[in-house]
Amino acid sequence: MTLNIPLTGDALPPQAHRLIEAVRELVEAGQGSVAVEPPATARVTEPAPAAHHDGTIEVRLLTSSRQVLVDGELLPLTRLEFDLLLFLADHPRRVFSRTQLLTAVWGYEHTGERTVDVHVRRLRVKMGAQLPLITTVYGVGYRLADEARIVVLPHD
């Protein structure tokens, strides 16, 4: 059985968030699978940003198409990974507790706080060791790393 859920618009209703999390839990329990297909327009026509003089790589968040470019390459992220990265990029140098992130990114607090840890870990793995974007503030929560070079482009 295949279920396609087209997600359009800037904001999803809370019911959609709950549906996505329920599907994710079923998949993690081994009761199904999820295949994410890249958007049809995965090619980017603008030139790729070069590494900056200090060796850091620029990450571009294209909010209209919900795409992430790392060194000009498309990096596939889940909706929650993208939303988490965007939220932290919109609030640099500010530390957020897991509960604050659940409320701001997930839209509810009815799941375990460790959900945030799992998503941060997955995002770190996808970004790779050369891109330390999220800093753990032990005993408090998470924040965007000081050395992170993220450019948020609302119109791409």
Rosetta silent file (secondary structure, phi, psi, omega in degrees, C-alpha in Angstrom):
SEQUENCE: MTLNIPLTGDALPPQAHRLIEAVRELVEAGQGSVAVEPPATARVTEPAPAAHHDGTIEVRLLTSSRQVLVDGELLPLTRLEFDLLLFLADHPRRVFSRTQLLTAVWGYEHTGERTVDVHVRRLRVKMGAQLPLITTVYGVGYRLADEARIVVLPHD
SCORE:     score description
SCORE:     0.000 S_00000001
   1 L     0.000  138.302  178.258    0.000    0.000    0.000 S_00000001
   2 L  -119.901  133.361  178.078    1.275    3.474   -0.838 S_00000001
   3 L  -123.133  118.736  176.691    0.111    6.617    0.890 S_00000001
   4 L  -105.227  128.493  177.234    1.054    9.982   -0.557 S_00000001
   5 L  -121.488   99.839  178.363    0.576   13.053    1.584 S_00000001
   6 L   -72.425  124.338 -179.227    1.341   16.219   -0.369 S_00000001
   7 L  -107.642  108.540 -179.479    2.597   18.828    2.062 S_00000001
   8 L  -124.610  164.005 -179.848    2.183   22.324    0.707 S_00000001
   9 L    89.796  170.530 -176.697    2.074   25.732    2.285 S_00000001
  10 L   -84.796  -30.271 -176.081    4.231   27.254    4.973 S_00000001
  11 L  -127.406  137.734  176.685    2.466   25.843    8.031 S_00000001
  12 L   -99.584  144.167  176.957    1.015   22.422    8.720 S_00000001
  13 L   -69.875  158.272  179.982   -1.950   22.000   11.048 S_00000001
  14 H   -56.766  -31.701  179.402   -1.349   20.155   14.341 S_00000001
  15 H   -62.785  -38.652  178.611   -3.301   17.162   12.995 S_00000001
  16 H   -65.461  -39.538  177.588   -0.741   16.733   10.197 S_00000001
  17 H   -61.373  -43.843 -179.766    2.097   16.804   12.739 S_00000001
  18 H   -65.386  -40.302  178.504    0.376   14.079   14.785 S_00000001
  19 H   -62.208  -45.565 -179.089   -0.245   11.969   11.658 S_00000001
  20 H   -62.976  -43.317  179.355    3.393   12.230   10.582 S_00000001
  21 H   -65.626  -38.082  178.416    4.636   11.290   14.047 S_00000001
  22 H   -63.890  -42.023  177.627    2.231    8.303   14.189 S_00000001
  23 H   -63.920  -43.846  179.732    3.521    7.056   10.830 S_00000001
  24 H   -60.423  -40.993  178.413    7.103    7.552   11.972 S_00000001
  25 H   -64.280  -39.614  177.362    6.422    5.518   15.141 S_00000001
  26 H   -62.845  -41.661  179.761    4.934    2.681   13.067 S_00000001
  27 H   -64.880  -45.256 -179.479    7.993    2.660   10.831 S_00000001
  28 H   -64.783  -27.266  178.240   10.372    2.668   13.793 S_00000001
  29 L   -81.900   -0.861  177.690    8.411   -0.256   15.284 S_00000001
  30 L    82.775   20.514 -176.919    9.066   -2.196   12.073 S_00000001
  31 L  -106.291   22.187  178.995    5.475   -2.132   10.892 S_00000001
  32 L   169.673 -174.975  176.938    5.989   -0.285    7.620 S_00000001
  33 L  -144.545  155.442  178.764    8.351    1.793    5.595 S_00000001
  34 L  -124.876  128.981  175.198    8.569    5.352    4.421 S_00000001
  35 L  -115.633  126.402  178.814   10.138    6.387    1.137 S_00000001
  36 L  -104.630  121.007  179.315   10.893   10.044    0.592 S_00000001
  37 L   -96.057  135.168  178.989   11.140   11.077   -3.005 S_00000001
  38 L   -66.503  152.289  178.592   13.184   14.155   -3.829 S_00000001
  39 L   -62.790  154.766 -177.057   11.291   17.043   -5.375 S_00000001
  40 L   -61.874  -27.711 -178.233   11.187   17.147   -9.159 S_00000001
  41 L  -103.822   65.025 -177.645   13.245   20.344   -9.179 S_00000001
  42 L   -85.575   -5.385  177.971   16.303   19.103   -7.297 S_00000001
  43 L   -88.583  138.067  179.216   18.731   20.982   -9.541 S_00000001
  44 L  -110.606  130.979 -175.188   19.830   24.403   -8.405 S_00000001
  45 L   -90.836  -18.236 -179.698   20.779   26.914  -11.057 S_00000001
  46 L   -76.832  154.213 -178.694   22.603   29.430   -8.904 S_00000001
  47 L   -65.355  146.913  179.900   26.349   28.986   -8.438 S_00000001
  48 L   -72.344  138.361  178.044   27.449   26.951   -5.478 S_00000001
  49 L   -71.735  138.860  178.234   28.924   28.953   -2.621 S_00000001
  50 L   -84.542  161.976  174.307   32.595   28.305   -2.072 S_00000001
  51 L   -62.872  142.421 -177.370   34.082   27.650    1.316 S_00000001
  52 L   -76.857  168.328 -175.064   34.827   30.933    3.011 S_00000001
  53 L   -58.295  -23.633  178.705   38.321   32.204    3.741 S_00000001
  54 L   -91.273    6.304  175.337   38.161   30.774    7.250 S_00000001
  55 L    88.775   -4.046  179.668   37.362   27.298    5.870 S_00000001
  56 L   -78.590  151.377  179.913   33.718   27.214    6.976 S_00000001
  57 L  -103.949  136.096 -179.398   31.070   25.955    4.598 S_00000001
  58 E   -84.605  134.459  175.873   27.914   27.950    4.052 S_00000001
  59 E  -107.167  129.255  179.411   24.571   26.226    4.537 S_00000001
  60 E  -111.569  126.315  175.016   21.624   27.690    2.643 S_00000001
  61 E  -103.217  112.642  179.556   18.067   27.153    3.812 S_00000001
  62 E   -95.453   97.699 -169.564   15.670   27.780    0.944 S_00000001
  63 L   -70.154  -31.623 -178.986   12.428   28.259    2.850 S_00000001
  64 L   -64.719  -41.734 -178.773   10.048   28.469   -0.124 S_00000001
  65 L   -99.526   -2.560 -179.779   11.069   25.057   -1.453 S_00000001
  66 L    55.531   44.379  178.155   12.144   23.721    1.982 S_00000001
  67 E  -113.684  153.750  177.640   15.507   22.660    0.598 S_00000001
  68 E  -122.548  128.887  177.253   18.934   22.740    2.220 S_00000001
  69 E  -113.815  127.026  176.211   22.098   23.291    0.211 S_00000001
  70 E  -118.590  114.759 -177.836   25.486   22.433    1.696 S_00000001
  71 L    54.616   37.669  177.435   28.375   23.545   -0.470 S_00000001
  72 L    82.347   -5.579 -179.290   25.906   23.738   -3.387 S_00000001
  73 E   -99.412  138.006  178.112   24.705   20.146   -2.928 S_00000001
  74 E   -70.267  128.216  178.610   21.107   19.340   -2.026 S_00000001
  75 L  -112.433  112.848 -178.681   20.893   17.723    1.428 S_00000001
  76 L   -72.574  122.792  176.645   17.660   15.783    1.988 S_00000001
  77 L  -122.837  151.728  173.007   16.160   16.529    5.399 S_00000001
  78 L   -72.509  168.708  179.914   12.894   15.436    6.952 S_00000001
  79 H   -59.516  -44.827 -177.716   10.293   18.098    7.689 S_00000001
  80 H   -69.507  -36.728  176.671   11.168   18.143   11.383 S_00000001
  81 H   -62.614  -44.002  178.529   14.931   18.267   10.749 S_00000001
  82 H   -62.560  -47.614 -178.221   14.407   21.240    8.413 S_00000001
  83 H   -62.287  -39.493  178.885   12.072   22.980   10.889 S_00000001
  84 H   -64.332  -46.874  179.548   14.501   22.414   13.769 S_00000001
  85 H   -63.857  -42.438  178.743   17.449   23.814   11.810 S_00000001
  86 H   -63.265  -42.965  179.786   15.396   26.788   10.598 S_00000001
  87 H   -60.895  -46.503  179.276   14.164   27.558   14.114 S_00000001
  88 H   -65.485  -37.781  179.166   17.693   27.536   15.529 S_00000001
  89 H   -66.622  -32.191  178.114   18.977   29.624   12.584 S_00000001
  90 H   -74.724  -13.730 -177.985   16.226   32.181   13.230 S_00000001
  91 L  -132.022   62.772 -177.555   17.352   32.456   16.888 S_00000001
  92 L   -64.579  150.818  177.555   21.182   32.455   16.888 S_00000001
  93 L    62.529   14.207  178.201   23.096   32.462   20.185 S_00000001
  94 L  -112.803  133.857 -179.125   19.945   31.578   22.129 S_00000001
  95 L   -93.135  135.782  179.070   19.710   28.345   24.122 S_00000001
  96 E  -122.527  136.555  174.393   16.456   26.364   24.052 S_00000001
  97 E   -73.849  166.208  178.000   15.392   23.576   26.377 S_00000001
  98 H   -60.862  -39.817  179.502   13.980   20.377   24.909 S_00000001
  99 H   -64.685  -41.559  177.431   10.503   21.394   26.040 S_00000001
 100 H   -62.252  -40.902  178.993   10.833   24.791   24.343 S_00000001
 101 H   -67.542  -40.049  177.163   11.943   23.088   21.113 S_00000001
 102 H   -59.106  -42.992 -179.304    9.070   20.588   21.278 S_00000001
 103 H   -68.772  -44.840 -174.636    6.603   23.450   21.606 S_00000001
 104 H   -75.668  -40.046 -173.675    8.189   25.670   18.941 S_00000001
 105 H   -96.164  -47.235 -177.592    9.126   23.057   16.311 S_00000001
 106 H   -82.088  -27.694  179.568    6.807   20.113   16.921 S_00000001
 107 L    88.961    4.919  178.628    3.886   22.261   18.039 S_00000001
 108 L  -161.218  165.941 -179.459    3.139   20.185   21.124 S_00000001
 109 L  -116.394   12.693 -171.430    4.771   18.751   24.240 S_00000001
 110 L   -83.690   14.549  176.737    2.963   15.385   24.358 S_00000001
 111 L  -121.415  165.414 -178.393    5.964   13.343   23.297 S_00000001
 112 L   -66.963  147.655 -179.945    9.117   12.527   25.203 S_00000001
 113 L   -63.727  -21.841 -179.719   11.863   15.121   25.381 S_00000001
 114 H   -67.999  -16.976  174.408   14.279   12.521   23.983 S_00000001
 115 H   -56.738  -39.657  178.667   12.547   12.982   20.623 S_00000001
 116 H   -63.103  -44.400  179.864   14.497   16.233   20.341 S_00000001
 117 H   -58.902  -43.026 -179.554   17.765   14.399   21.059 S_00000001
 118 H   -61.808  -45.464 -178.594   17.033   11.851   18.322 S_00000001
 119 H   -68.466  -37.551  176.446   16.328   14.547   15.728 S_00000001
 120 H   -63.828  -43.296  179.577   19.410   16.562   16.709 S_00000001
 121 H   -62.180  -45.002  179.456   21.543   13.411   16.407 S_00000001
 122 H   -62.987  -40.148  178.665   20.098   12.573   12.971 S_00000001
 123 H   -64.951  -40.667  177.680   20.661   16.144   11.794 S_00000001
 124 H   -62.812  -41.886  179.355   24.268   16.053   13.006 S_00000001
 125 H   -63.292  -44.877 -179.137   24.881   12.779   11.158 S_00000001
 126 H   -65.526  -37.631 -179.487   23.431   14.149    7.916 S_00000001
 127 H   -73.047  -31.086 -179.711   25.417   17.370    8.164 S_00000001
 128 L    89.360  162.480 -175.943   28.659   15.551    8.895 S_00000001
 129 L   -66.595  -25.960 -178.189   31.459   16.298   11.303 S_00000001
 130 L   -74.061   -9.224 -179.590   32.785   19.180    9.182 S_00000001
 131 L  -121.938   79.544  178.368   29.568   21.148    9.871 S_00000001
 132 L   -77.365   92.996 -174.928   29.079   21.598   13.622 S_00000001
 133 L   -94.985  -30.842 -175.763   25.744   23.431   13.464 S_00000001
 134 E  -118.063  127.556  179.934   24.087   22.520   16.753 S_00000001
 135 E  -104.067  135.567  174.494   25.778   22.903   20.124 S_00000001
 136 E   -87.509  127.933  173.137   24.671   21.012   23.211 S_00000001
 137 E  -104.858   98.964 -171.325   24.457   23.153   26.334 S_00000001
 138 L   -56.348  132.543 -179.521   24.677   20.437   28.954 S_00000001
 139 L    82.461   -5.398 -177.930   21.885   20.483   31.504 S_00000001
 140 L  -123.550  -62.487 -177.525   19.938   23.070   29.495 S_00000001
 141 E   166.957 -133.283 -174.556   19.336   22.178   25.836 S_00000001
 142 E  -134.044  157.258  173.466   20.569   23.152   22.381 S_00000001
 143 E  -152.546  165.544  175.895   21.552   26.215   20.383 S_00000001
 144 E   -69.475  136.241 -179.558   22.996   27.086   17.012 S_00000001
 145 L   -65.603  145.476  179.750   26.803   26.801   17.037 S_00000001
 146 L   -60.231  -35.644 -176.520   28.728   30.092   16.986 S_00000001
 147 L   -84.992   -0.187 -179.038   30.745   28.971   13.956 S_00000001
 148 L   -68.226  130.885  175.410   27.652   27.959   11.951 S_00000001
 149 E  -110.933   93.806 -179.693   27.294   29.848    8.655 S_00000001
 150 E  -117.069  129.415  175.847   23.626   29.544    7.753 S_00000001
 151 E  -112.482  122.955  178.317   21.928   31.760    5.218 S_00000001
 152 E   -99.299  119.310 -179.903   18.134   31.719    5.247 S_00000001
 153 E  -112.551  105.978 -177.498   16.673   32.621    1.877 S_00000001
 154 L   -66.483  -29.522 -179.784   12.913   33.127    2.034 S_00000001
 155 L  -123.080  119.239 -176.859   12.572   33.318   -1.760 S_00000001
 156 L  -119.848    0.000    0.000   14.622   30.925   -3.879 S_00000001
